[in-house]
Amino acid sequence: MKTFRMLLTALTGVALLAPAAFAQGGEAAGASKSSAALVIAAIFGVGIAAFGCGLGQGKIGAAAQEGIARNPGAAKSMFVPMLLALAFVETLVLFTFVTVFIVK
């Protein structure tokens, strides 16, 4: 429950910073504030993506190990799908990271 509250607080912070990050500024000082808010929102986004990735990869690994423990003969047939699932989850974080550099 404590983790959920922390995640909810982080999401609320990102939601509050997003309008300021994408607002149109007419002067240089306003553009600087907007840019700073955009960077902060992007950092929170990468953090949330990495947190979700860690949880997802942990579940994938735990499920694969449990399946192998129940049926050791299926270890070879479980290995490739497990690696594919791990790669897909990690790719989402990498896309988020690249998006930060594109937006910045």
C-alpha positions as CSV (number, residue, x, y, z in Angstrom):
1,M,0.0,0.0,0.0
2,K,2.9,2.3,0.8
3,T,4.4,1.7,-2.7
4,F,1.0,2.5,-4.3
5,R,0.8,5.8,-2.4
6,M,4.4,6.7,-3.6
7,L,3.5,5.8,-7.2
8,L,0.2,7.8,-7.0
9,T,2.1,10.8,-5.6
10,A,4.7,10.6,-8.4
11,L,2.0,10.3,-11.0
12,T,0.1,13.3,-9.5
13,G,3.3,15.3,-9.6
14,V,3.9,14.5,-13.3
15,A,0.3,15.3,-14.0
16,L,0.6,18.7,-12.4
17,L,3.9,19.5,-14.2
18,A,2.7,18.4,-17.7
19,P,0.5,21.4,-18.5
20,A,3.3,23.8,-17.5
21,A,5.8,21.8,-19.6
22,F,3.7,21.9,-22.8
23,A,2.3,25.4,-22.3
24,Q,3.3,27.9,-25.0
25,G,5.6,30.6,-23.7
26,G,6.1,34.0,-25.4
27,E,9.2,35.2,-23.7
28,A,12.6,33.7,-23.0
29,A,12.1,33.5,-19.2
30,G,8.8,31.6,-19.7
31,A,10.5,29.2,-22.2
32,S,13.2,28.5,-19.6
33,K,10.6,27.6,-17.0
34,S,8.7,25.5,-19.5
35,S,11.9,23.7,-20.4
36,A,12.8,23.0,-16.8
37,A,9.3,21.6,-16.1
38,L,9.6,19.4,-19.2
39,V,12.9,18.0,-18.0
40,I,11.5,17.3,-14.6
41,A,8.4,15.6,-16.0
42,A,10.6,13.5,-18.4
43,I,12.8,12.4,-15.5
44,F,9.7,11.3,-13.5
45,G,8.4,9.5,-16.6
46,V,11.7,7.5,-17.0
47,G,11.6,6.7,-13.3
48,I,8.1,5.4,-13.5
49,A,8.9,3.4,-16.6
50,A,12.0,1.9,-14.9
51,F,10.0,1.0,-11.8
52,G,7.3,-0.7,-13.9
53,C,10.0,-2.5,-15.9
54,G,11.6,-3.8,-12.7
55,L,8.3,-5.1,-11.4
56,G,7.5,-6.7,-14.8
57,Q,10.9,-8.4,-15.2
58,G,10.7,-9.7,-11.7
59,K,7.4,-11.3,-12.3
60,I,8.6,-12.8,-15.6
61,G,11.7,-14.2,-14.0
62,A,9.7,-15.6,-11.0
63,A,7.1,-17.2,-13.2
64,A,9.8,-18.8,-15.4
65,Q,11.7,-20.2,-12.4
66,E,8.5,-21.5,-10.9
67,G,7.6,-23.2,-14.1
68,I,11.1,-24.7,-14.4
69,A,10.9,-25.9,-10.8
70,R,7.6,-27.7,-11.5
71,N,8.8,-29.2,-14.7
72,P,12.6,-29.3,-15.2
73,G,12.2,-30.9,-18.6
74,A,10.5,-27.8,-19.9
75,A,13.5,-25.5,-19.1
76,K,14.8,-25.4,-22.7
77,S,11.4,-24.6,-24.2
78,M,10.7,-21.8,-21.6
79,F,14.1,-20.1,-22.0
80,V,13.5,-18.3,-25.4
81,P,9.9,-17.1,-24.6
82,M,11.2,-15.8,-21.3
83,L,14.1,-13.9,-23.0
84,L,11.6,-12.4,-25.5
85,A,9.3,-11.2,-22.8
86,L,12.2,-9.6,-20.9
87,A,13.4,-7.9,-24.1
88,F,9.9,-6.5,-24.8
89,V,9.6,-5.1,-21.3
90,E,13.1,-3.6,-21.4
91,T,12.4,-2.1,-24.8
92,L,9.5,0.0,-23.3
93,V,12.0,1.6,-20.9
94,L,14.5,2.3,-23.7
95,F,11.8,3.9,-25.8
96,T,10.9,6.1,-22.9
97,F,14.5,7.1,-22.4
98,V,14.9,7.9,-26.1
99,T,11.7,9.9,-26.1
100,V,13.2,12.1,-23.3
101,F,16.1,13.0,-25.5
102,I,13.9,13.6,-28.5
103,V,11.6,15.9,-26.6
104,K,14.4,17.7,-24.8
